[in-house]
């Protein structure tokens, strides 16, 4: 599909600039506009571009409002864990569908609060395994999990609510008070910003500089793996598919949550 953008450069109208877009435009599609050799004082007439952005916003809203757990998932959860499990999953579905947050910070606050109500249970007791990363569905249906399960549920729910994955990391830290490894979600408003920390240990969302009880070790998301450096994002050292537990988790995730 060819669209055009009209540019005014230093007061002079330039010819319409063709922009090639995918013939089939999916919500997950991305594109880049580049203007080589352009100087300053560029004014864009972006009615078409605004339309595209509006379409992307509609895609996110539509995905949220039509978020539906498959009947087979609900039936299996009810059969294994009882009617309370079914209600917890339906509450989560309603929570996502009914979200009316106006900012990403609102989404962070609501999601953090929603999941911090669940019960902490170690993997050894809950799953009879040394280390197991539960999907949000397993976490909610079984009514509990450890720090990784809290963090993963928040991360994937925020993704469904439209928070860009590039702004979120799953971060392993050393929790000094517990003297053990711990996982949190870190949110970066911009790549260079100080992260906000979503943690099951406390309900408040605080900047990393205030969480002196946590020492960052490494972080990752669906695209990369970073070695932590002080309180910032750290250095990219590879892709997240180097993590076996992450790969196992993604393999068990329903398509709509990946």
FIKE-147097 format. One record per residue (C-alpha): x, y, z. Coordinates in steps of 0.05 Angstrom, whole numbers, padded with zeros to 5 digits, always signed. Example, Ala and Ser with C-alpha at 12.3 -4.5 7.8 and 13.67 -1.06 7.14 Angstrom:
# residues 2
+00246-00090+00156+00273-00021+00143
***
This chain:
# residues 258
+00000+00000+00000+00028+00069-00018+00010+00129+00024+00037+00200+00018+00062+00251+00067+00066+00325+00049+00127+00363+00076+00141+00437+00082+00217+00448+00085+00242+00517+00105+00178+00549+00080+00177+00514+00012+00127+00460-00004+00161+00395-00024+00130+00342-00069+00088+00290-00035+00133+00237-00005+00111+00166-00018+00111+00120+00042+00106+00045+00031+00063+00009+00081+00047-00065+00085-00012-00087+00042-00041-00123+00102-00030-00079+00163-00031-00120+00227-00032-00090+00296+00038-00116+00307+00066-00086+00243+00120-00033+00249+00149+00016+00199+00202+00070+00196+00201+00137+00161+00269+00167+00144+00283+00234+00111+00355+00236+00086+00389+00303+00076+00333+00341+00109+00353+00403+00148+00317+00433+00207+00249+00468+00209+00211+00410+00179+00135+00412+00185+00095+00350+00169+00024+00347+00145+00010+00280+00177-00064+00267+00169-00049+00199+00140+00003+00184+00193-00045+00206+00248-00096+00159+00218-00046+00102+00222-00030+00118+00295-00104+00120+00309-00111+00053+00277-00055+00025+00321-00090+00052+00383-00156+00021+00361-00119-00046+00351-00094-00043+00423-00162-00024+00451-00196-00077+00409-00147-00130+00432-00159-00110+00504-00235-00107+00499-00240-00174+00463-00190-00210+00508-00222-00277+00519-00195-00339+00552-00210-00402+00514-00266-00444+00543-00219-00504+00545-00171-00465+00590-00227-00444+00637-00256-00515+00640-00188-00546+00655-00174-00495+00710-00242-00507+00742-00234-00583+00738-00165-00581+00771-00171-00525+00821-00246-00514+00831-00296-00458+00818-00253-00406+00855-00200-00416+00801-00251-00403+00747-00273-00339+00782-00202-00314+00789-00190-00324+00714-00255-00290+00696-00237-00232+00743-00171-00225+00706-00208-00225+00639-00255-00171+00663-00197-00131+00692-00164-00129+00624-00228-00115+00585-00252-00060+00631-00186-00023+00638-00197+00052+00626-00128+00077+00646-00106+00141+00612-00032+00133+00625+00019+00077+00629+00032+00095+00701-00042+00082+00717-00035+00014+00683+00026-00002+00725-00009+00016+00790-00072-00024+00774-00035-00086+00750+00013-00085+00809-00044-00080+00858-00085-00134+00822-00032-00187+00827-00002-00169+00894-00065-00195+00927-00045-00266+00910-00008-00311+00957+00067-00324+00956+00084-00398+00953+00152-00427+00938+00161-00471+00877+00183-00530+00921+00116-00529+00957+00071-00505+00901+00098-00544+00841+00145-00594+00874+00202-00567+00832+00265-00528+00848+00248-00474+00797+00185-00467+00755+00160-00405+00717+00084-00408+00715+00042-00375+00662-00007-00321+00687-00062-00373+00678-00027-00424+00721-00010-00371+00773-00082-00347+00778-00115-00415+00774-00071-00444+00828-00079-00381+00871-00006-00369+00885+00066-00372+00863+00135-00345+00877+00168-00279+00856+00178-00300+00784+00104-00317+00777+00083-00249+00804+00131-00213+00757+00113-00254+00696+00038-00244+00707+00047-00169+00713+00092-00166+00652+00046-00204+00605-00016-00168+00630+00016-00100+00617+00033-00124+00547-00040-00141+00534-00059-00072+00561-00015-00039+00509+00049-00022+00547+00106-00031+00497+00151-00090+00512+00212-00047+00500+00194-00007+00562+00192-00068+00608+00243-00115+00635+00239-00176+00679+00297-00162+00727+00333-00211+00772+00360-00178+00835+00392-00198+00900+00343-00183+00955+00387-00164+01013+00335-00173+01068+00317-00242+01043+00388-00259+01024+00365-00292+00961+00351-00281+00887+00287-00245+00870+00250-00223+00807+00214-00157+00794+00186-00119+00735+00223-00055+00717+00191-00002+00673+00230+00050+00634+00189+00110+00610+00247+00125+00563+00310+00083+00547+00353+00129+00592+00302+00137+00648+00310+00110+00718+00266+00048+00722+00204+00041+00765+00201-00025+00803+00139-00069+00808+00151-00118+00865+00109-00168+00904+00148-00152+00968+00118-00082+00973+00056-00051+00943+00086+00016+00926+00118+00026+00858+00184+00062+00870+00243+00084+00827+00303+00038+00828+00345+00089+00867+00298+00081+00927+00301+00005+00927+00368+00000+00961+00346-00068+00987+00353-00095+00916+00417-00106+00877+00404-00114+00802+00439-00174+00770+00410-00182+00700+00346-00167+00663+00309-00190+00600+00246-00184+00559+00221-00217+00496+00276-00187+00454+00340-00184+00495+00382-00201+00555+00420-00147+00594+00474-00152+00647+00454-00102+00700+00497-00040+00711+00483+00000+00774+00409+00021+00771+00403+00029+00696+00385-00016+00639+00455-00047+00633+00492-00076+00574+00458-00120+00522+00492-00188+00522+00446-00229+00478+00375-00252+00465+00326-00277+00517+00321-00344+00482+00386-00361+00518+00343-00372+00580+00315-00443+00582+00260-00426+00632+00237-00369+00588+00233-00414+00527+00194-00466+00567+00146-00413+00591+00134-00384+00522+00120-00455+00497+00063-00461+00548+00033-00392+00537-00032-00384+00499-00020-00349+00432-00057-00286+00453-00008-00274+00511+00059-00286+00478
***
